[in-house]
Amino acid sequence: MQGALPGVTILSRPGNLRNDRGTPNIRGRGNLGSSSPLFVIDGVIASQTDFNSINPNDVENLTVLKDASAAIYGSRAAYGVILVTTKKGRGGKVSIGYNGWSGYQMATYLPKTVGAVDFMTLRNEAASNAGKTVYYSAEEIEKAKSGLYPDLYPDTDWYKLVYRKAAPMMEYVVNFTGGGKTKYYLSLGYLNQESLVPGKNLDRYTARANTSTTVSKALTINSNLSFTKENIYSGSADDVTVSLARMTPTMVPVQSNGN
């Protein structure tokens, strides 16, 4: 949706594996309460969690309503409406479709931090400008510059140490459509997504069964069933974005003796 729909912004924080994969924002932020749009999936009002769990391969059409076009939903549409229509069976002989892809995710941008020597020099400058005693002596800075004392004067690039350069992800989806009096659309999907933080990954299984049965000229029965199961492995680490921004290059991650 991001970049494809005018006036729609997707907010995703912190860009890691989470249940919340992004919050659509249609008409700006509100001062009070929620600014979330109203989600309607196949004519049924749904939650954002339901919207996020839809397999994109099952979406037939997606429409965003705002301003006057959303008025039919009343006050619930104060921040817009997102209408989702999933695929339906087309009847006839069984048709089998398959979609599979794999790729890699990389960080769009990571802060460029100074090394240990520059950090020590700049911290001394800051202390001197504030009329305080400098933190590091010239001898300590020379030891850090030599690289001969990694346990006492390290030069640690924390972003390089913690984040992977690339994280693989893949998705496979198979669907079946056909039928006579009962038209059906069935789909099964699997998504595996790893994180730039080692030890974190996501496995998601989805299934959908949409049927339409013609009982008579005046009666048609439709049913839409969906199933989602997610296994999120977060490891022992929480979100490290803020922590990494506070780490200094003069801290040792692992001593030379393994501690």
C-alpha positions in Angstrom: 0.0 0.0 0.0 2.9 2.4 0.8 3.5 4.7 -2.1 0.6 3.2 -4.2 -2.4 5.0 -2.7 -2.4 8.8 -2.6 -2.8 10.2 0.9 -2.1 6.9 2.6 1.0 6.5 4.9 2.1 3.3 6.5 3.8 3.7 9.9 5.9 0.7 10.9 7.9 0.7 14.1 10.5 -0.5 14.8 10.7 -2.4 11.5 11.3 -5.7 13.1 9.2 -8.9 13.4 6.1 -8.1 15.3 2.4 -8.7 15.3 1.9 -5.1 14.2 3.2 -4.9 10.7 2.3 -1.3 10.1 -0.5 1.1 10.9 -2.3 2.7 7.8 -2.8 6.4 8.3 -5.3 8.1 5.9 -6.3 11.4 7.3 -3.5 12.3 9.7 -3.2 11.9 13.4 -6.0 12.7 15.9 -5.5 14.6 19.1 -7.8 12.2 21.1 -8.3 8.5 20.9 -7.4 6.2 18.0 -6.5 7.5 14.5 -6.9 4.1 12.9 -9.2 3.7 9.9 -12.1 1.4 9.8 -11.4 -2.0 8.2 -14.1 -3.8 6.2 -13.2 -7.2 4.8 -15.7 -8.8 2.4 -18.4 -6.6 3.9 -17.6 -7.4 7.5 -16.1 -4.9 9.9 -12.8 -6.3 11.1 -9.8 -5.3 13.3 -6.4 -4.2 12.2 -5.0 -7.5 13.3 -7.4 -9.3 10.9 -6.3 -6.9 8.1 -2.6 -7.5 8.8 -3.1 -11.2 8.7 -4.6 -11.4 5.2 -2.4 -13.1 2.7 -1.8 -10.4 -0.1 -2.2 -13.2 -2.7 -5.9 -13.6 -1.6 -6.8 -10.0 -2.2 -8.9 -9.3 -5.2 -9.4 -5.6 -4.7 -8.5 -2.9 -2.1 -10.2 0.5 -1.9 -9.5 3.4 0.4 -12.4 5.7 1.2 -12.1 9.1 2.8 -14.0 12.4 3.2 -17.5 12.2 1.7 -17.2 8.7 0.3 -16.7 7.3 3.8 -19.7 9.1 5.2 -22.0 6.0 4.9 -20.1 4.4 7.7 -20.7 7.3 10.1 -18.4 8.4 12.9 -16.5 5.1 12.7 -15.0 6.3 9.5 -13.6 9.5 11.0 -10.1 8.4 9.9 -11.1 6.8 6.6 -12.2 3.3 5.5 -10.2 0.5 4.0 -12.3 -2.0 2.0 -10.9 -5.4 1.1 -12.4 -7.9 -1.2 -10.9 -11.3 -1.3 -10.9 -13.6 -4.3 -13.9 -15.8 -5.1 -14.3 -19.0 -7.1 -14.9 -18.6 -10.9 -16.5 -22.0 -11.5 -15.7 -24.5 -14.2 -12.8 -27.0 -14.2 -10.4 -26.9 -11.4 -7.6 -24.4 -11.9 -4.5 -24.5 -9.8 -2.2 -21.5 -9.2 1.1 -21.3 -7.6 3.2 -18.3 -6.5 6.6 -18.5 -4.9 9.4 -16.1 -4.3 12.4 -15.6 -2.1 14.6 -12.6 -1.4 16.7 -10.7 1.2 16.0 -7.8 3.4 18.7 -5.3 4.2 18.7 -2.2 6.4 17.8 0.9 4.4 19.9 3.1 6.6 22.1 2.5 9.7 23.7 5.4 11.6 27.4 6.0 10.9 29.2 6.1 14.2 32.7 7.3 15.0 35.5 4.9 16.1 37.0 4.7 19.6 39.8 7.2 18.9 37.5 9.9 17.5 35.0 9.2 20.3 37.6 9.7 23.0 38.9 12.8 21.3 35.5 14.4 20.9 34.5 13.6 24.5 37.6 15.3 25.7 36.7 18.3 23.6 33.2 18.4 25.1 34.5 18.2 28.6 37.1 20.9 28.0 34.6 23.2 26.4 32.4 22.7 29.5 35.3 23.5 31.8 35.6 20.0 33.1 38.5 17.6 33.4 39.1 15.5 30.3 38.1 11.9 30.4 41.0 10.3 28.5 44.7 11.0 28.7 46.9 11.3 25.6 48.5 7.9 26.6 45.1 6.2 26.6 44.2 7.6 23.3 47.5 6.3 21.8 46.8 2.9 23.3 43.4 2.8 21.6 44.9 4.0 18.4 47.5 1.2 18.5 44.9 -1.6 18.7 47.2 -3.6 21.0 44.9 -3.5 24.0 41.4 -4.8 22.8 40.2 -5.7 26.4 41.0 -2.2 27.8 40.7 0.0 24.8 38.5 -1.6 22.2 37.0 -0.2 19.0 33.6 -1.8 18.7 31.2 -1.2 15.9 28.0 -2.2 17.6 25.7 -2.0 14.6 28.0 -4.2 12.6 28.3 -6.6 15.5 24.6 -7.0 16.2 22.9 -6.6 12.9 23.2 -9.1 10.0 24.0 -7.6 6.6 20.9 -9.4 5.0 18.0 -11.5 6.3 16.4 -14.0 4.0 12.6 -14.3 3.5 10.4 -16.6 1.3 6.8 -17.2 0.6 4.9 -20.0 -1.1 1.2 -19.9 -2.0 -1.0 -22.4 -3.8 -4.6 -21.9 -4.7 -7.5 -23.8 -6.3 -10.6 -22.4 -8.0 -13.5 -24.0 -9.8 -16.8 -25.6 -9.2 -20.4 -25.9 -10.5 -23.3 -24.8 -8.4 -20.8 -24.4 -5.7 -18.0 -22.2 -6.8 -14.9 -22.2 -4.6 -11.6 -20.5 -4.0 -9.1 -22.3 -1.8 -5.6 -21.1 -0.9 -2.8 -22.3 1.3 0.2 -20.1 2.1 3.5 -20.2 4.0 5.8 -17.3 4.8 9.2 -17.4 6.5 10.9 -14.2 7.4 14.1 -13.8 9.3 15.3 -10.7 11.1 18.4 -8.6 10.8 18.8 -9.4 14.5 20.1 -13.1 14.8 17.8 -15.5 16.6 14.5 -13.8 15.5 12.3 -15.2 12.8 8.6 -15.6 11.8 6.7 -18.5 10.4 3.2 -17.8 9.2 0.7 -20.3 7.8 -2.5 -19.1 6.1 -5.5 -20.8 4.7 -8.7 -19.4 3.0 -11.8 -21.0 1.7 -14.4 -18.8 -0.1 -17.4 -20.6 -1.5 -20.6 -19.5 -3.3 -23.5 -21.9 -3.6 -26.5 -21.2 -5.9 -29.5 -22.8 -4.2 -32.1 -21.2 -6.5 -32.5 -18.2 -8.7 -33.5 -16.2 -5.7 -31.0 -17.6 -3.1 -27.2 -17.8 -3.1 -25.3 -18.8 0.0 -21.7 -17.4 0.4 -19.2 -18.3 3.0 -15.7 -16.9 3.7 -13.4 -18.8 6.1 -9.8 -17.8 6.9 -7.2 -19.3 9.2 -3.8 -17.8 10.3 -1.2 -19.3 12.5 2.0 -17.4 13.4 5.1 -18.6 15.2 7.2 -15.6 16.2 10.6 -16.5 17.6 11.9 -13.4 19.4 14.9 -15.1 21.1 16.1 -13.6 24.4 16.6 -10.1 23.0 14.0 -7.3 22.9 14.1 -4.5 20.4 17.7 -3.3 20.4 17.3 -0.1 18.3 17.4 2.3 21.2 20.1 0.4 23.1 22.5 0.4 20.1 22.2 4.1 19.8 23.5 4.5 23.3 26.4 2.1 23.1 29.9 3.5 22.8 32.8 2.1 20.8 34.9 2.0 24.0 32.9 -0.9 25.4 34.0 -4.5 25.1 31.3 -7.0 23.9 33.5 -10.1 24.6 36.8 -10.2 26.5 39.7 -12.1 25.0 39.3 -14.8 27.6 35.7 -15.4 26.4 33.9 -13.6 29.1 
